[in-house]
Amino acid sequence: MVDWSEKAREFYENHGGLCKEIFWFKEGLTWGAITSGDNSYRIKPKQFMFSSASPTVFTSSFTCDMSVLAFLNTKVVKYMSKIINPTLNQNVNDTLRIPYYGFSEKASNCASKCIEISKIDWDSFETSWDFQHHPLLRKVPTIAEAFDRWQVECSDRFNQLKANEEELNRIFIDIYGLQDELTPKVEDKNVTVRKADLSRDIRSFISYAVGCMFGRYSLDVEGLAYAGGEWDNSKYASFAADKDNIIPICDDEYFEDDIVGLFVELVKTIYGADTLDENLKFIADALGGKGQPKDVIRNYFLNDFYKEHCKIYQKRPIYWLFDSGKKNGFKALIYMHRYQPDTIARIRTDYVHEQQARYRTAIADLEQRITNASTGERVKLKKKLTTLQAQDTEIKIYEEKIHHLADQMISIDLDDGVKKNYAIFQDVLAKIK
């Protein structure tokens, strides 16, 4: 997001941060100004601006020359750059001093294929603007089979990109006669597309599943199904989005729309009821926890999901966690794009109050059972009672905080961004770490 108002442009110009208008919103080639490793050159799309942190060069036609892009990402340029400027900085003049012998159609075609492969890889994850659906969303009976197919696709992309990059190195090593100094070989660690990773990919599937629960994504629609604006129920024929935009995360099955229950239902919808237990076990094993599959998945949602969500979205979460504290007295997610002024009031009356009532019932039941329990059983029950009492105390304090906000019926402006809106409710939301 760039402030492009007249006042902002005047500020940039007076502080040396505004280039000539001829270069505004034009396609070019860009790279990172400072790096301890090898520079990676890439296309700057015309809809984006650039700064001194990302120096940019342009052709006279303001279009990307694929042959030049291919050349700049080869070992030949890395070799020359260390001679021209053996420092951490690579400015525009350093790049323009690299001798270029002219267009290579073979290199241009190869570079286009590399971009296509890399884009397919990037678009497989929800942080891409062009994300369509999760790669494990396939018409197969098990998520294990879906992962196996995804793994083959990733491996094929990886090997093809590596072969293409080695071919580009070979082309320009031959052109510049550097066969005695350089080899075309590319190490696996320098290939930029990802191989399949079971733990990471299952976690990204869970993130996608949460998006489906909230209606951000749909099993029936590619890409974003909802990110603000008018809601369209017809987009959710296969799996209905949560009606009230409030999904509790509990350490037990307290609510019908508990996040674990919704997740299980979604897995069943995608892969079928016959293989549900097998699929839940596969997911739990990938998460690495111990115990029954649903317990492992529940523990992941309670302890790890939100931390990972904040990391993926670079501390600008689109799902907000209402959190009473360390005792897990109350946790619930909402989707910020579906927030309404009465959302917090509904969290308080429909979920916090309900949770308090269930704690009171459970505590009374445990106290009665402890009276009649054997010595060994009494120890276990007292431990459970202590936990419930701590949660009940925590949620009581939390109810007072959320009551204050609920009465205000606060509206938010999505254009203000996550950081500003999140701060409004910081007293009742989880801390972003």
Secondary structure, DSSP 8 states (H G I E B T S, - for coil): ----SHHHHHHHHHTT----GGGTT--EEE--SB-SS----EEE-TT----TTS-EE--TTSS--HHHHHHHTSHHHHHHHHHH--SSB--HHHHHTS------HHHHHHHHHHHHHHHHHHTTSTTSTT--S-TT--SSS-HHHHHHHHHHHHHHHHHHHHHHHHHHHHHHHHHHT-TTT------GGG--S----HHHHHHHHHHHHHHHHHTSSBTTBSS-S-SSSS--GGG-SSS---SSS-EE--SS---TT-HHHHHHHHHHHHH-STTHHHHHHHHHHHHT--S-HHHHHHHHHHHTHHHHHHHHTTT--SEEEEE--TT-S-EEEEEGGG--TTHHHHIIIIIIHHHHHHHHHHHHHHHHHHHH--HHHHHHHHHHHHHHHHHHHHHHHHHHHHHHHHTT-----GGGHHHHHHHHTTTTB----
